[in-house]
Amino acid sequence: MREILNRCTLGGLTAVYRREGDIVELLLVPAGSEGGIARADCAAEPLIQAKLTEDDAPAFFSGGRTMRNSPTVKAMRYAGQTAQVFDDKIVIVTKLTDPRGLAYTHTLTLYADNPAAEVVTSVENTGSEAHTLEMLSSFTLGSLSPFSEGLAPESLKIHRLRSTWSAEGRLVTEAAEDLQLEPSWKCYSANSVRFGSVGSFPVRGFVPFCAVEDTAHGVTWAAATTQGSSWQIELYRQDFGLSLSGGLADREFGAWCKTLAPGACFTAPKVVLTAVCGGADTAAQVLAENTRRAIEPLLPASEKTLPVLFNEFCSTWGKPTEETVLRHIRALKGKNLGYYVIDAGWYDDDAFEAAAKLGRWELSRRAFPHGLKYVVDAIHNAGMKAGIWFEFEMAGRDEPDCFTKTDWLLTRDGRPITAGDRRFWDMRKPEVQEYLAHRVIDFLRSNGIDYMKVDYNETIGLGCDGAESLGEGLYEQILASQQFFARIRRELPDLVLELCASGGHRLCHSFLELSCMASFSDAHECDEIPIIAANMHRMILPRQSQIWAVVKAGQPLQKLYYQICSGLLGRLCFSGEPDALSAAQWAIIDTGTAFYGKAASIIDHGVSQRLGSRIVSYRAPRGWQAVVRRGETQTLVVVHTFGAAPEAVTLPVGGKIAAQFMRDGLTVTHPDGQLTVHGFTDFDAAAFILENEG
């Protein structure tokens, strides 16, 4: 018989703890819906999943598929719970023990400002013998859906976000039955879908996110792991209740083990959870919004108004010079731009793609004969803040003093980990951190740099030496990298930090909480840019999502509208040929940046809904999409068409049109709250700001 152990509500989310013997189970439900909890006809989901190497493997055909529900879990005993209430949060701490001297702590925090919960799980060895973990969950949720009883067929949908280079964040929705997450006739086999990413690209293959939607009751549960190293999320079902758990990739999935000596403690990475009335889009945006609490106190003053950027990468393609920078800023002066960013190649005499001179970080005097401060001053005099690119976690093959400094480099099986022309600094070593502090932080300070784009263009893979396991070595490495990011923020508090990893491979919470902006993708001049940009609304805050708009001489004017409207889905970042544009092109850009300024507050604070066609091919998209982002007083509507475009698009948005950005030839009607745009052709776009009704 399950008893209610505790119930806490804050910020639109209710946490219900149920106890059955020594098993404590957590249910998260939208506030006010806890009266509908009905399920008690499945095994209670333990609050923590763990596996010690000394314990037997779980049964039910689990080996190689799941490490959940092992004897380690069965040995846990409930030891008490406390709840502390603060003005802005509630912190609930649950203690579990193991007779062998292991003490587990599960900490859940509810916040007043967002219906999301943060969970942190830790384990301490209070005994006299060492124990080795080979799996430890950051979170578990079970008895899904708690509002149903019995099999509840065809009522659960699983939402995941697939992601690959230049095609990030693709939503994939599958029925639980299609994933074979349906119990057998005897409720015997442990059915599991374990997925994630292995390496130091946490957003590769999948985004660290999963949502389970109860379509019968209109409720969705969602989880986001936060670490920048190997992670896993697992969907598990043996009986009527579905379970969702995840955290660090375990020994089977990510080569992770952690030995706890007597007195040692290990804390698993934080996870963010929610339960909402609505679907996957609503739940995903709640999780993304959770990063704001960490970001906003650290934002430099220049970031408050979401200024437009210019990054010169798609101008010189990795070979910037003093001449190209000065030529650009002459054309950009007075154009209402906030930043000019010098991208990769400033340290080299060859194009970025042709060499690998990473690690020494000395300015190319051939390219910049008067030094960097000379062009930085020119950027400042043109009314913009100056930015520069680094990839400081890498050592390049063409810098032998770095590439062969093996005692400072990551190894696997005793050999330096080499990926193409790159090796990886061992960020755990104090001497590496001090070297980079001089080469990076001192360089930024001495040259008056306001903005740094931090790139990361390879993955470490399975892991590295230096810890109990390859996976733990990788986890330590990424934590050390993030400590260096934090040091940069401390020493240069006004610096604007942009996160990049071959585009969007590091768009996870722990990195996003350290940066002002992030590159949404490496899709530079592609038709799929607005599709990927719309996907980002499920992954990161639009105020952080930097979107390319590459402008070149001779482009059709319609293309400019398409590109600028793409930028309205996040942070607008121009690149290309500013010194070669026609007066007609500049007129559209000027109008577009002025419109962007009016929309900035909605981009920053709002809730997004995507309407339109299901896009099958990103490289040859067909149909249309609209992103409707509702702010407190205004709504931003951004419409794009693709191949086989409709002539007209109708959207159910009320209110009065306050501003619009669209090409000549398009017309708008807006009767009875139905906004219709006529005259679309393939690869077209338009944007509107509407005053909200009431």
Summary of the structure (lengths in Angstrom):
residues: 694
radius of gyration: 26.0
end to end distance: 49.5
largest distance: 78.6
contacts: 2552
relative contact order: 0.09
helix: 23%
strand: 36%
